[in-house]
Each structure stands twice: as structure tokens, then as C-alpha cells.
Amino acid sequence: MPQISYFLGVIIRMFYRDHNPPHFHAFYGEHQALIDIQKNEILSGSLPPRVLGIVVEWTAIHQEELLENWKRAMNKEELLNIAPLV
């Protein structure tokens, strides 16, 4: 599962040929969550509230890039790195 971004201890990854809806995996320590890209909400799992807020903010900023990476993943193309939240 390729890592596409890393910021403030949060690792963002995306699987190739994963299931719909378009989403990514966010990891923070022992926590992990699947985040719906279009709705910008948790599909499953959990993150601490502060970390979820950071991930939601990052997702809103990079939604188009995330959707492009989702398309690339479905086509087994190389995923692009996305800038961290600064």
C-alpha cells in the first residue's frame, strides 16, 4: 500500500484496486481510519479528535489530487505524492 503523504505523525496510504467509494487510509500510532474522499468523513476505524480534524482539513485542501490518485490506483498506475499539511 503506497504512502502518498506524511504530516504531523499521520501516514496517508492508498491501495491499488481497492473498493469503492474512493477513499484513503490514515494511520496515526495505533489508530487507523478509512476516509471517504468526496464526503470527507470516516468510513471505518477511528482517529483521535485532534488528528481527525487535521486529516479533514488536509483532505479538503487536496481533494482533487486524492481523486486523481484514486483513478491512478484503479488503473494500477504510479501514485503521486501529495504535499503535507503545513
C-alpha positions as CSV (number, residue, x, y, z in Angstrom):
1,M,0.0,0.0,0.0
2,P,1.9,3.1,-1.2
3,Q,2.3,6.0,1.1
4,I,1.2,9.2,-0.6
5,S,1.7,11.8,2.2
6,Y,3.1,12.1,5.8
7,F,2.5,15.0,8.2
8,L,2.4,15.6,11.9
9,G,2.7,11.8,12.6
10,V,-0.1,10.9,10.2
11,I,0.6,8.5,7.4
12,I,-1.7,8.6,4.3
13,R,-1.8,5.5,2.1
14,M,-3.9,4.2,-0.8
15,F,-4.4,0.7,-2.0
16,Y,-4.2,-0.4,-5.7
17,R,-7.5,-1.7,-6.9
18,D,-9.4,-1.0,-3.7
19,H,-13.2,-1.0,-3.3
20,N,-15.5,2.0,-3.8
21,P,-16.2,4.6,-2.6
22,P,-13.0,6.5,-3.3
23,H,-11.1,6.6,0.0
24,F,-7.7,6.5,1.6
25,H,-6.2,5.0,4.8
26,A,-5.0,7.3,7.5
27,F,-2.7,5.9,10.2
28,Y,-1.7,7.6,13.5
29,G,0.1,5.4,16.0
30,E,-2.2,2.5,16.8
31,H,-5.2,4.3,15.2
32,Q,-6.3,3.9,11.7
33,A,-9.3,5.0,9.6
34,L,-10.7,4.8,6.1
35,I,-11.6,8.3,4.9
36,D,-14.1,8.9,2.1
37,I,-12.5,11.4,-0.2
38,Q,-15.7,13.0,-1.6
39,K,-17.7,13.2,1.7
40,N,-14.5,13.9,3.8
41,E,-15.7,11.6,6.6
42,I,-14.7,8.3,8.3
43,L,-16.0,5.2,6.6
44,S,-14.5,2.9,9.3
45,G,-12.0,2.9,12.1
46,S,-11.2,5.9,14.2
47,L,-8.6,8.7,14.9
48,P,-8.2,10.9,17.9
49,P,-10.4,14.0,17.5
50,R,-7.4,16.4,17.1
51,V,-5.9,14.2,14.4
52,L,-9.2,13.7,12.6
53,G,-9.5,17.5,12.4
54,I,-6.1,17.7,10.8
55,V,-6.9,14.9,8.3
56,V,-10.3,16.5,7.4
57,E,-8.5,19.9,6.8
58,W,-5.8,18.2,4.7
59,T,-8.5,16.2,2.7
60,A,-10.4,19.4,1.9
61,I,-7.3,21.1,0.6
62,H,-6.2,18.1,-1.6
63,Q,-9.5,16.5,-2.6
64,E,-8.8,16.8,-6.4
65,E,-5.3,15.3,-6.0
66,L,-6.7,12.5,-3.9
67,L,-9.4,11.7,-6.5
68,E,-6.7,11.7,-9.2
69,N,-4.6,9.3,-7.2
70,W,-7.7,7.1,-6.7
71,K,-8.1,6.9,-10.5
72,R,-4.4,6.1,-10.9
73,A,-4.7,3.4,-8.3
74,M,-7.7,1.8,-10.0
75,N,-5.6,1.7,-13.2
76,K,-2.5,0.4,-11.4
77,E,-0.6,3.5,-12.3
78,E,2.1,5.1,-10.1
79,L,0.6,7.2,-7.3
80,L,1.7,10.8,-6.9
81,N,2.9,12.2,-3.6
82,I,0.6,14.9,-2.1
83,A,2.0,17.8,-0.1
84,P,1.7,17.6,3.7
85,L,-0.3,19.9,5.8
86,V,2.0,22.8,6.9
